[in-house]
Amino acid sequence: MQSRLDREVDEVWEVTAPTELRVQRVMKRNSMSREQVLARISSQSTTAAQLHPLTKTIVNDGVEPVLPQILSLL
C-alpha cells in the first residue's frame, strides 16, 4: 500500500466495485469528468501482490448486499 499504514494494523478492508460503476459514482458525487476519474483510479490502483496479506474485500456493486459480506468476514 502506498502509505504503508497497512503495516500498523491487523487487517485491511478493501471495498471495490466494477470500474464503470465507480466512475459513474465519482462523477456524480464530485462533479468530475470521466477522464479525471479514470486518472484518479489509475493512480490508486493496487495489484493483489501489493495488498496486505490479511486484506478482506467487500464488493459494493449495487447487486450483492454489503452487510452479509461484512458479517461473513467478522
N, C-alpha and C positions, 0 to 999 in steps of 0.2 A: 504494500500500500504506500502511496506517495508520502503521506505524512509520518509514517512509521508509528503512529499511535496504536496500531494493532498489537504492537509488542507489549503494551501496557495493560491489555485486557485479556480475559479468559476466552471470550467469544466475540465474533464479529457477525452482525446480522446484515445481510445484503437484501435489499428489496429491488426487484427487477421487473421489467415489463418488455413486451416487444418494442423494438426501436420505433416503429411508426406511431404507436400509442404514446410513447414517451415524448416524441417530437410534438405531437398534437397537444398533449397536456402542457408542455412547457411554453409552446407558442401562445396558448390561451392564457396561461397564468402570468407570464412575464412580458407579453406583447413583443415577442422576439420574432425575427424572421426564421424561416426554415434553415437557412444557411448558418445563422448564428447558433441555433440549437444544435445542429449537426456538428459544428465546430466544438461546442462545449462537450457534447457527448464523446466526441473523438478524443478530446484531451483528458477525459476522465476514465476512459476505458481501461479495464484490467483483464488480464488473462487468468485462467484457473491457477496457473503456477504462481501468480502474484498474490492470490488470496491467502488470508490467514488459514492455517490448517484446520481450525475449528469453525470456519465460516458456515453459517446457517442461511439458506436462501429462501426468500418468500417471493412468490410470483404474484404481482399486482396487475393482472391483465384485464380486470373488469369482468372476467368469466368465472375463474376459480375463487371461491370465498377465501378471504385472507385470514380471518380468525381461526378456522380449523387448522390452517397451515401453522400458525403461530403456536397453537395449543399442542400440536403434534411434535413440535421441536423443543418444548419446555422439558 
